[in-house]
Amino acid sequence: MTRKIEQHIKDKLLKVGARLRSVRKQKGYTNYDHFAYEHNMSRSQYGKYETGSDMHLSTLFKLLEAHNMTIQEFFSEGFEIPPKEEDS
């Protein structure tokens, strides 16, 4: 059974993927294959994460651990929260 993901969730997954790619490159890995190999991850699956594929939360934690980052550090860039609209 294929589950349908709403567009706003897909957009967030794309942001997560873009952030993973950015962090990897900042760490000096020009190729996702090398990063995945050095951290005992499936190269093809890691590549999918960088392009916005859905993942388990535990997978995100594993990726952040490999990048030596906290969840706060990871989401500190590219995930700005719009201000709440005040009630009238």
Secondary structure, DSSP 8 states (H G I E B T S, - for coil): ------HHHHHHHHHHHHHHHHHHHHTT-SSHHHHHHHTT--HHHHHHHHTT----HHHHHHHHHHTT--HHHHTTSS----------
